[in-house]
Structures are given as structure tokens and as C-alpha cells.
Amino acid sequence: MQQTKKQKLRVKRKKFGLVLMLTGYSILLLTGFSYLVQLRFFPDALISPISKQSFASIAAVLERKKIAYESIEKIDNYYLIRMKDNGEVLIPDKKNLEEQVSSLQLILARLKIEGKTFRRLDFRYEKTVILF
């Protein structure tokens, strides 16, 4: 039986669609497999080393300035530092860390002289926000 041009074109399109679909499925399967292999054999590869360095550098600067703190957390684009006296300090990760910690040290010294305790110090804005 002889096929017409329309029938031949339809068969070619079906074959092309089938090849395209199988190629897509195989790419998806290989991507998923490589992701699982990476999770299994290299679990630390998905954690950014920059964030680890930042925690270490914040801790080092705070200890160098002799500022007592309980913990440091990374939240979105800032660090939440919980102080020993139940206060919280928010420091953005985009600004200079040394300057922010120096400002924190100065503010803590002034508040100690005045005998005040704070709930939250927020360095994310142009001017520091203090909540008592």
C-alpha cells in the first residue's frame, strides 16, 4: 500500500515527537540520578562555604571586641545575634562587619553607663534602631 505525502509527514512527526519525549525523560532521569548521587556521596557539597566563613568571622570579631553572645543565626540577608542579657542584635551581611561590631561595642558601653538594657538593636537601617 502506497502512503500519501500527508501520511508520511504525520509518521515523521510522530517519530520526532517520540524521540523528543524519550530524550526529555532520559535527561530528567539522569539529572535526578546525579542529584541523588551527590546527596549520598557529597552531602556537604550543597552547603555554601561562604556562610560557614561568615559565622566564623562574626564570632571572631565579637570575641576580639569582648562582646558576650549566646548564639548567631543567619536569617535571610542578616545575622541575628542573641546576647547573654537576653537582647537581640540584627546585623546585615552586606555592610562592613568590623564597623557594625564597633558600633555595637560603643552602644553597649553607653547603655551600660546609663544602666539601661535593650531588647533589640537593629543595624539594618541607616540609623540604628534600639528597642527597650
C-alpha positions as CSV (number, residue, x, y, z in Angstrom):
1,M,0.0,0.0,0.0
2,Q,1.3,3.4,-1.0
3,Q,1.4,6.2,1.6
4,T,0.5,9.7,0.6
5,K,2.7,12.7,1.5
6,K,0.4,13.7,4.3
7,Q,0.6,10.3,5.9
8,K,4.4,10.2,5.6
9,L,4.6,13.6,7.2
10,R,2.4,12.5,10.0
11,V,4.5,9.4,10.6
12,K,7.7,11.6,10.7
13,R,6.1,14.0,13.2
14,K,5.1,11.1,15.4
15,K,8.6,9.6,15.3
16,F,10.1,13.1,16.1
17,G,7.7,13.6,19.0
18,L,8.5,10.2,20.4
19,V,12.3,10.8,20.1
20,L,11.9,14.2,21.7
21,M,9.8,12.8,24.6
22,L,12.3,10.0,25.2
23,T,15.2,12.4,25.2
24,G,13.4,14.6,27.7
25,Y,12.7,11.7,30.0
26,S,16.2,10.5,29.9
27,I,17.6,13.9,30.7
28,L,15.2,14.2,33.6
29,L,16.2,10.7,34.8
30,L,19.9,11.4,34.6
31,T,19.5,14.8,36.4
32,G,17.6,13.2,39.2
33,F,20.1,10.3,39.5
34,S,23.1,12.7,39.6
35,Y,21.3,14.8,42.3
36,L,20.8,11.6,44.4
37,V,24.4,10.5,43.9
38,Q,25.6,14.0,45.0
39,L,23.4,13.9,48.1
40,R,24.6,10.4,49.0
41,F,28.3,10.7,48.5
42,F,28.8,14.5,48.9
43,P,26.3,15.7,51.5
44,D,28.3,18.8,52.4
45,A,28.7,20.0,48.8
46,L,25.3,21.7,48.8
47,I,26.1,23.9,51.9
48,S,27.7,27.1,51.0
49,P,31.2,27.6,52.5
50,I,30.7,31.3,52.5
51,S,28.1,31.1,55.2
52,K,30.4,29.0,57.4
53,Q,33.2,31.6,57.0
54,S,30.8,34.4,57.9
55,F,29.7,32.7,61.1
56,A,33.4,32.2,62.0
57,S,34.3,35.8,61.1
58,I,31.4,37.2,63.1
59,A,32.3,35.1,66.1
60,A,35.9,36.1,65.8
61,V,35.1,39.8,65.6
62,L,32.7,39.6,68.6
63,E,35.3,37.7,70.7
64,R,38.0,40.2,69.7
65,K,35.8,43.1,70.8
66,K,35.0,41.2,74.0
67,I,31.3,41.2,73.4
68,A,29.5,38.3,75.1
69,Y,26.9,36.5,73.0
70,E,24.9,33.2,73.2
71,S,24.3,32.3,69.5
72,I,24.5,33.6,65.9
73,E,21.8,32.7,63.3
74,K,21.7,33.6,59.6
75,I,18.2,34.8,58.6
76,D,17.6,35.9,55.0
77,N,20.2,38.7,54.5
78,Y,21.1,39.5,58.1
79,Y,22.6,37.9,61.2
80,L,20.6,37.5,64.4
81,I,23.0,37.6,67.4
82,R,21.5,36.7,70.7
83,M,23.2,38.4,73.6
84,K,23.9,37.0,77.1
85,D,21.5,39.5,78.7
86,N,18.5,38.3,76.5
87,G,18.9,41.1,73.9
88,E,19.0,40.6,70.2
89,V,21.2,42.3,67.6
90,L,20.4,42.3,63.9
91,I,23.4,43.0,61.6
92,P,23.1,43.0,57.8
93,D,25.5,40.8,55.9
94,K,26.0,43.4,53.1
95,K,27.6,46.1,55.4
96,N,31.1,46.1,56.8
97,L,31.2,43.7,59.7
98,E,34.0,45.5,61.6
99,E,32.2,48.8,61.6
100,Q,28.9,47.3,62.7
101,V,30.5,45.4,65.6
102,S,32.5,48.6,66.6
103,S,29.2,50.5,66.7
104,L,27.6,47.7,68.7
105,Q,30.5,47.9,71.2
106,L,30.1,51.6,71.6
107,I,26.3,51.4,72.0
108,L,26.7,48.6,74.6
109,A,29.2,50.7,76.6
110,R,26.9,53.7,76.6
111,L,23.8,51.7,77.6
112,K,25.8,50.1,80.4
113,I,26.9,53.5,81.7
114,E,23.2,54.7,81.6
115,G,22.1,51.4,83.3
116,K,19.7,50.5,80.5
117,T,19.0,47.1,78.9
118,F,17.8,46.7,75.4
119,R,15.5,44.1,73.7
120,R,16.7,44.6,70.2
121,L,19.4,46.6,68.3
122,D,18.8,46.8,64.6
123,F,21.7,47.8,62.3
124,R,19.9,47.0,59.1
125,Y,18.9,50.6,58.6
126,E,20.9,53.8,58.0
127,K,20.4,54.8,61.7
128,T,20.5,52.1,64.4
129,V,17.1,51.3,65.9
130,I,17.1,50.5,69.6
131,L,14.1,48.8,71.3
132,F,14.0,48.9,75.1
